[in-house]
Each structure stands twice: as C-alpha cells, then as structure tokens.
Amino acid sequence: MVPLRNQLLLGHAAEALPEVRDSELGDDTYVLDRLEQGRIAWLAGQDAGSKQAFAAADSRLAWEDEQAQYRLSRGLAQAGSLLTNDQTMAYRVPDYERTMLHHYLALNYLQRGDAEGALVEVRRANQVQEQALKTRADEVRAAKAQQEEGGDEQMRQQVSRGMPELDRLIGQVKNGFQNAYTFYFSGVLYEASGDLNDAWVDYQRGYQIAPDNLSLQVALLRLARLRGSPDELRETEKKLGRKAPPLVPSIAKNQGQLVVLFEDGLIPARREFFLPLPIATSGGDFRTFTVAVPYYDNRASDSGPLAVSVGNRHEQTSALVRLEALAAKDLQERLPGMLTRQALRLLSKEQLRRSAAKEGGDVGNILVGIFNTLSERADTRSWLTLPAQASSWQGSLPAGDIRLTLGAGSAMRELPLTIHAGQTTLVWVQRLGNRLTTRVMPL
C-alpha cells in the first residue's frame, strides 16, 4: 500500500487504482480490497467503478452477516491462526469502516442525482452506529473476560507494558464507531428533502459527538426556529449559549444553503511492534518468545481547517471527526482479544516445538523455532485510503452565480457555482498533498 498511498498524495488517483490487489470472492482481503478500490475510483472521478466496488463490498458483508457457515469458517480460521498469526483470518471490517462504506455509497448516489438512494445509504450508515452501540460494549467485556480466563497472564501484562500508548492519538474519542461526520451528512440530506424531523434527530446525534462543530450548532438553531416550537427554540438556545438568527421570509425566499464537506489527508497505517518476552515454560526453564502486535504512532495528522471564501465573506470549516482517532480507539478495544490469541499462540507454538524436539532432536527444534519466528506477524490490515479527518462549513447565500474560493495550506481551488433559492448545494472537498479534489452536488 505504500506506493499506492504515495500516488494518491501526488494527485495520481487513476494511476494508483491498478495497484489494488486483484483478489477474488472468498479471499481473506476481498472486502478490504473492494473498499480501497471504491475509494480510489471515487478520487479518480470514475464513479461507475467506485459504485461497483463499494456495492461488491456491501453485498459480501451482507452475506457474511447472514451466514452461520461463514461464522463457523471464521472460527476455524481463528483456530488456525494459533499456529501462524491473525493475518490468516478473514479481514473483519470495523464499524467505523462500515459506516464510511455507506457514506461513500450515498455520495455515489448523489453524484448521479439519486437523492432517494443517498438517503437509504445514510440510514444504513446510522444503523451501523446504532447497532454498534448495542453490541460493542458487550464484545469488549467478553474479550476482557476471555483474557482473564485463558492464556498466560504474565505474557499479557508484559505486552501491555511494552506496547506504545494510543491515548494521545485517541484524544477525547469515547468509542471506535460514532461518527459525527455521517450524522451531519445525513441531517443535511434530510433537511434538503424537507424532512425536518429526521434532520433534527441526526443533527442532535452529531452534536452530542462533536458539540464544538459550528455547522451543527447553526443547523440546530435554524431547525429549532423552523420547527415552530417556542420551548424547543429556548431550550436549544440555552444549550448552545447563543441566539437563533431571526427568520425573515423575504430574505429566506431569495437565499440558498451552501454546505462544504472537507476530507483531509490519509488515515495512518498500522505499524508492527515486536516484543521479545522471556516466558517460563512447563519444564520450569525460561525461553524468549517474540510477539508481534499492531499499533499506531501516538500522534495526530498535521492538518487544519479549509478556508472558504465567497466575495468579502471569509469562513473556515470546523471539525466533525478524526477517523484516525476512531481507528486507534477501535484497535484499543480489540487488543484484549488479540492478546488472548497471542497467549494461546505461544502455548501452541511451544507445544509444537517440544513435539518436534522429541521427534526430530535438535534439527526439529531449530526448524520449529525458525518457523515460529517467521510466522509471528501482526495484523496491520485496515482501510488505508480513508481520510484522516473531516470537517464542515454551512451558510446561507443570496441566490445567483458565485465564485467559491477554497484553500488549505498550499492547496487552492476556485469554483464557479450557482446558488438556487430555497435549495442546498453540496461541495465535497478532499485534500491530498498540495491538491484539492472537489465534487459539486445540488440537493
């Protein structure tokens, strides 16, 4: 993935597309490869290919969710991983990646002018987050309980102490799946379709996760006034600590909404951390084992807001989500299960070594030792073409032709736009290196 990511950072998305693995249905990385393919095709402006790749990933995930036989095969793969490593298991798509799959499918539908299809996908994205709230806490508790019951407690403690910290990268994120970016996006779509109630619900959900985002604050104040409940308006103004602007029908009638969604950079890649551990064997002696664990550098991406200018009006986007923090938090939540498998893997490999030494003497002992060392690899797989962060800006503008100026660092772009009265225009922006990629979608 290194040359592929470098191509993207140089603005060569079309050249990066052939670098994606040519996996087949049933391969361990099939879904992950389709996610990468869909995202790169979107960046390259190849909308049909993007939709096809994302739809293939979505279809396979739906099949996996329904197949008891597939869950059994995953269990067998996990058992097989006890003699090798976690990369022998089929890639398990984290909830935050599933959410973004539906997010990009929604953008694909919008690009083709299918607002109804886009609404279906944002509903599905939000359902992923709702389901994760119900199940993820139980999974984390079960993994910790399993960790306490099985394996070598000494090994787990040593790995935990030796691993790099993730807390700085995670920041204030409470879990690895709640995404205010998608909630805000769905609220915009609902509001543009005239469904103020569902828009209100999703803006509220987004605000609970990203209370400092100005777009969400403005949207809540606007909808509180439009929904016509004085009590709701007073409560919203009190919660946000600011007054809602007055609604002047003559002005509103001649204005339209401009929404800018800004995706910045690329999500960091997992790294591999090797830790030599002296562990007491059943024979009473000590042997040094090497375990490999995935981790992220404990630092956030160097990024900032997007400057948005129209005439004499100069604004900037405000943060919605740091996907890099969700990825780090998701990894942190999965570590108990990973460490349990590491403990069981060491036991399995030690038993294999003892059997080989008994049957093959020193040669068997040496060969198994070499195998154990070479097969110990961390599972560093993840969706590596996702953005690191996302932010937004939303404002009312007079209807008519405008020239929108966008800037982030050395990356600049000017877009001629037409604002339509009573309608919303969505501008999607991605910064990679010193280049801005944009899409304009009237809602």
C-alpha positions in Angstrom: 0.0 0.0 0.0 3.0 2.4 0.4 3.4 3.1 -3.4 -0.4 3.3 -3.8 -0.7 5.9 -1.0 2.2 7.9 -2.4 0.5 8.0 -5.8 -2.7 9.4 -4.1 -0.6 12.1 -2.2 0.8 13.2 -5.6 -2.7 13.5 -7.0 -2.4 10.4 -9.2 -5.5 8.5 -8.2 -6.1 6.9 -11.6 -2.5 5.6 -11.6 -3.0 4.2 -8.1 -6.1 2.2 -9.0 -4.3 -0.7 -10.7 -2.1 -1.1 -7.5 -5.1 -2.5 -5.6 -4.9 -6.3 -5.1 -6.7 -8.4 -7.6 -8.5 -10.6 -5.0 -11.4 -12.9 -5.7 -14.7 -13.5 -3.8 -13.9 -15.6 -0.8 -10.3 -14.3 -0.3 -9.5 -13.1 3.1 -8.9 -9.5 1.9 -11.7 -9.4 -0.7 -13.9 -6.9 1.1 -10.9 -4.7 2.1 -9.7 -4.6 -1.5 -13.1 -3.6 -2.8 -13.2 -0.7 -0.2 -9.8 0.5 -1.3 -10.8 0.2 -5.0 -14.1 2.1 -4.4 -12.5 5.0 -2.6 -9.6 5.4 -5.1 -12.0 5.2 -8.1 -14.1 8.0 -6.4 -11.0 10.1 -6.1 -10.1 9.5 -9.7 -13.6 10.5 -10.9 -14.5 7.0 -12.0 -18.0 7.0 -10.5 -19.3 3.8 -12.1 -16.2 1.8 -10.9 -16.5 3.3 -7.5 -20.1 2.4 -7.1 -19.4 -1.2 -8.4 -16.6 -1.8 -5.9 -18.5 -0.4 -2.9 -21.6 -2.4 -3.9 -19.5 -5.6 -4.1 -18.1 -5.0 -0.6 -21.6 -4.2 0.7 -23.0 -7.3 -0.8 -20.3 -9.5 0.6 -20.7 -8.0 4.1 -24.4 -8.6 4.0 -23.8 -12.2 3.0 -21.3 -12.7 5.9 -23.8 -11.2 8.4 -26.4 -13.8 7.4 -24.2 -17.0 7.0 -23.9 -19.2 10.1 -21.5 -21.3 8.0 -19.3 -18.3 7.4 -19.1 -17.6 11.1 -18.0 -21.2 11.6 -15.3 -20.8 9.0 -14.1 -17.7 10.8 -13.9 -19.7 14.0 -11.8 -22.3 12.2 -9.6 -19.6 10.8 -9.1 -18.2 14.3 -8.1 -21.7 15.5 -5.7 -22.0 12.6 -4.2 -18.6 13.5 -2.9 -20.1 16.7 -0.1 -21.7 14.8 0.6 -18.7 12.5 -0.8 -15.2 13.0 -4.0 -13.1 12.8 -3.4 -12.3 9.1 -4.6 -15.8 8.3 -8.1 -14.8 9.4 -10.5 -13.1 7.1 -10.4 -9.3 7.4 -13.0 -8.1 9.9 -14.4 -4.7 8.8 -14.6 -2.4 11.9 -17.8 -0.5 12.5 -16.3 2.9 11.5 -15.2 1.5 8.2 -18.7 0.1 7.6 -20.2 3.5 8.3 -17.9 5.1 5.8 -18.8 2.5 3.2 -22.4 3.6 3.3 -21.3 7.2 3.5 -19.4 6.9 0.2 -22.3 4.9 -1.4 -24.5 7.9 -0.5 -22.1 10.3 -2.2 -22.1 8.0 -5.3 -25.9 8.2 -5.5 -25.9 12.0 -5.0 -23.3 12.3 -7.8 -25.8 10.5 -10.1 -28.7 12.7 -8.9 -30.4 10.0 -6.9 -31.3 11.7 -3.6 -33.5 8.8 -2.5 -30.7 6.3 -3.0 -28.4 8.5 -0.9 -31.0 8.7 1.9 -31.2 4.9 2.0 -27.4 4.7 2.4 -27.2 7.3 5.2 -29.9 5.4 7.1 -27.9 2.3 6.8 -24.7 4.1 7.9 -26.6 5.3 11.0 -28.0 1.9 11.7 -24.4 0.6 11.8 -23.6 3.1 14.6 -26.8 2.3 16.4 -26.2 -1.4 16.3 -22.6 -0.9 17.4 -23.8 1.0 20.5 -25.8 -2.1 21.5 -23.2 -4.8 20.8 -19.7 -3.3 21.0 -19.7 -2.8 24.8 -20.7 -6.5 25.3 -17.9 -7.6 22.9 -15.3 -5.6 24.8 -16.4 -7.1 28.1 -16.4 -10.6 26.7 -12.9 -10.1 25.3 -11.6 -8.9 28.6 -13.3 -11.8 30.4 -11.7 -14.3 28.0 -8.4 -12.6 28.5 -8.7 -13.1 32.3 -9.7 -16.8 32.0 -7.2 -18.1 29.3 -3.6 -17.8 28.3 -0.6 -16.6 30.1 -1.3 -13.6 32.4 2.4 -12.9 32.6 2.7 -12.5 28.9 -0.3 -10.3 28.6 1.0 -7.9 31.3 4.4 -7.7 29.6 2.9 -7.0 26.2 0.6 -4.3 27.7 3.5 -2.6 29.4 5.7 -2.8 26.4 3.2 -1.5 23.8 3.3 2.1 22.6 0.5 4.2 24.0 -2.5 5.2 21.9 -4.1 7.7 24.2 -2.7 10.8 22.6 -4.0 9.8 19.2 -7.4 8.8 20.5 -7.9 12.1 22.4 -11.4 12.5 23.7 -13.0 9.8 21.5 -15.2 7.6 23.6 -15.5 4.6 21.2 -14.4 3.5 17.8 -17.5 3.8 15.8 -19.6 7.0 16.5 -19.1 9.4 13.6 -20.5 12.9 13.7 -19.5 13.4 10.0 -22.0 10.9 8.8 -24.7 12.1 11.2 -24.2 15.7 9.9 -24.2 14.5 6.3 -27.5 12.6 6.8 -29.0 15.6 8.5 -28.2 17.8 5.5 -29.8 15.3 3.2 -32.9 15.0 5.3 -33.3 18.8 5.6 -32.8 19.2 1.8 -35.6 16.7 1.2 -37.9 18.6 3.6 -37.8 16.0 6.4 -37.1 18.4 9.3 -37.9 15.8 12.0 -35.3 13.3 10.8 -32.8 16.1 10.1 -33.3 17.3 13.7 -32.7 13.9 15.1 -29.4 13.4 13.2 -28.1 16.9 13.8 -28.7 16.2 17.5 -26.8 12.9 17.3 -23.9 14.7 15.6 -23.9 17.5 18.1 -23.6 15.0 21.0 -20.4 13.7 19.5 -19.0 17.0 18.1 -20.5 19.8 20.2 -17.9 22.4 19.0 -18.8 22.0 15.3 -20.3 25.3 14.2 -22.3 23.7 11.3 -24.2 21.5 13.7 -24.8 24.4 16.1 -26.2 26.6 13.2 -28.3 23.8 11.9 -29.9 23.1 15.2 -30.7 26.7 15.8 -32.2 27.0 12.3 -34.3 23.9 12.6 -35.4 24.9 16.1 -36.9 28.1 14.7 -38.3 26.4 11.5 -40.0 23.6 13.6 -42.0 26.3 15.3 -41.9 25.2 19.0 -41.0 28.2 21.3 -40.0 25.8 24.1 -37.7 23.9 21.8 -36.1 27.1 20.5 -35.5 28.4 24.0 -34.0 25.1 25.1 -31.7 24.9 22.0 -30.5 28.5 22.5 -29.8 27.8 26.2 -27.9 24.6 25.4 -25.8 26.3 22.7 -25.4 29.5 24.5 -26.4 31.7 21.5 -29.5 33.1 19.9 -31.0 31.8 16.7 -31.0 34.3 13.9 -34.4 35.8 13.1 -36.3 34.1 10.2 -37.1 36.8 7.6 -39.3 35.3 4.9 -38.4 37.8 2.2 -34.7 37.1 2.8 -35.0 33.3 3.1 -37.0 33.2 -0.1 -34.1 34.6 -2.1 -31.3 32.5 -0.4 -29.9 29.1 -0.7 -27.7 26.9 1.5 -24.1 26.1 0.7 -22.6 23.0 2.5 -18.9 22.2 2.3 -17.6 18.8 3.4 -13.9 18.7 3.7 -11.9 15.5 4.0 -8.2 15.9 4.8 -5.2 13.7 4.3 -5.0 9.9 4.7 -5.6 7.8 7.7 -2.4 6.5 9.3 -1.3 2.9 8.7 -0.9 0.4 11.5 2.6 -0.5 12.3 4.1 -3.7 13.6 5.5 -3.8 17.1 7.9 -6.7 18.0 8.4 -7.5 21.7 10.8 -10.2 23.0 9.3 -11.9 26.1 11.0 -14.3 28.5 8.3 -16.8 29.5 8.5 -19.7 31.9 7.8 -23.0 30.2 6.1 -26.0 31.7 9.5 -27.6 32.2 10.5 -24.8 34.6 13.0 -23.1 32.3 12.8 -19.7 30.6 12.6 -19.2 26.8 12.4 -16.0 24.9 9.4 -15.6 22.6 8.7 -12.8 20.2 5.2 -11.5 19.8 4.0 -9.1 17.2 1.2 -6.6 17.9 -0.3 -3.8 15.7 -0.1 -0.2 16.9 -0.5 3.4 15.6 2.0 6.2 16.1 0.8 8.2 19.0 0.4 11.4 17.1 -2.3 13.1 15.1 -2.1 14.1 11.4 -0.8 17.6 10.6 -3.9 19.1 9.2 -6.2 22.2 9.7 -9.4 23.7 8.5 -10.4 24.5 5.0 -10.7 28.3 4.2 -14.0 29.1 2.5 -14.4 32.5 0.8 -17.2 34.0 -1.2 -16.8 37.6 -2.1 -15.9 39.5 1.1 -17.1 36.7 3.3 -14.2 34.6 4.7 -15.0 31.5 6.7 -13.5 28.1 7.6 -14.6 24.6 8.3 -14.9 23.2 11.8 -14.0 19.7 12.9 -16.5 16.8 12.7 -14.5 13.6 13.1 -10.9 12.4 13.3 -11.2 9.0 11.6 -7.6 8.3 12.7 -8.8 8.5 16.3 -11.7 6.1 15.6 -9.2 3.7 14.1 -6.9 3.9 17.1 -9.8 3.5 19.6 -11.1 0.5 17.6 -7.7 -1.1 17.8 -7.5 -0.4 21.5 -10.9 -2.1 22.0 -9.8 -5.1 20.1 -6.5 -5.5 21.9 -7.8 -7.8 24.7 -8.9 -10.4 22.2 -5.6 -10.0 20.3 -3.5 -10.5 23.4 -5.6 -13.6 24.4 -4.8 -15.1 21.0 -1.2 -14.2 21.4 -1.1 -16.1 24.7 -2.7 -19.1 23.2 -0.5 -18.9 20.2 2.6 -19.0 22.4 1.3 -22.1 24.2 0.6 -23.8 20.8 4.0 -23.0 19.4 5.8 -24.2 22.5 3.9 -27.5 22.4 4.8 -27.8 18.7 8.5 -27.1 19.4 8.5 -29.7 22.2 7.0 -32.3 20.0 9.4 -31.5 17.2 12.4 -31.7 19.6 11.2 -35.0 20.8 10.7 -36.5 17.4 13.5 -34.7 15.4 16.0 -33.8 18.0 18.0 -30.5 17.7 17.1 -30.2 14.0 13.4 -30.4 14.6 13.8 -27.9 17.5 15.7 -25.4 15.3 13.3 -25.7 12.4 10.2 -25.1 14.5 12.0 -22.2 16.2 12.6 -20.6 12.8 9.0 -21.2 11.8 7.7 -19.6 15.0 9.8 -16.6 14.5 9.0 -16.1 10.8 5.3 -16.7 11.3 4.9 -14.2 14.0 3.4 -11.2 12.3 0.9 -8.5 13.5 -2.4 -7.9 11.6 -1.8 -4.4 10.2 -4.7 -4.5 7.7 -7.1 -1.6 7.6 -8.8 0.7 5.1 -5.8 2.9 4.2 -7.3 5.3 1.7 -9.8 6.8 4.1 -9.2 10.5 5.1 -7.6 11.2 8.4 -10.1 13.9 9.4 -13.3 15.6 8.2 -14.8 19.0 8.8 -17.7 21.1 7.5 -19.0 24.6 6.8 -22.6 25.6 6.1 -24.0 29.0 5.3 -26.8 30.9 3.6 -26.0 32.8 0.4 -28.0 35.0 -1.9 -29.3 33.1 -4.9 -27.2 33.6 -8.1 -23.8 32.9 -9.5 -20.9 33.0 -7.1 -17.2 32.2 -7.2 -16.2 29.9 -4.3 -12.5 30.0 -3.2 -11.2 27.1 -1.2 -7.8 26.9 0.5 -5.9 24.6 2.8 -2.2 25.2 3.2 -0.6 25.5 -0.3 -3.6 23.8 -1.9 -6.0 26.2 -3.5 -9.1 25.9 -5.8 -11.7 28.3 -7.3 -15.1 27.0 -8.2 -17.9 28.8 -10.1 -21.2 27.9 -8.6 -24.9 28.8 -8.9 -26.8 29.1 -5.7 -30.5 28.3 -6.1 -33.1 29.9 -3.9 -34.6 27.5 -1.3 -32.2 24.8 -2.3 -28.9 23.3 -0.9 -25.7 22.9 -2.9 -23.2 20.4 -1.5 -19.5 20.8 -2.2 -17.3 17.8 -1.3 -13.6 18.6 -1.0 -10.6 16.3 -0.4 -7.0 17.4 0.2 -4.2 15.1 -0.7 -0.7 16.6 -0.6 -1.0 20.1 -2.2 -4.0 19.3 -4.3 -7.8 19.8 -3.7 -10.2 17.4 -5.4 -13.8 18.7 -5.5 -17.3 17.5 -6.4 -20.4 19.7 -6.6 -23.8 18.1 -6.0 -27.1 20.1 -6.0 -29.6 18.6 -3.5 
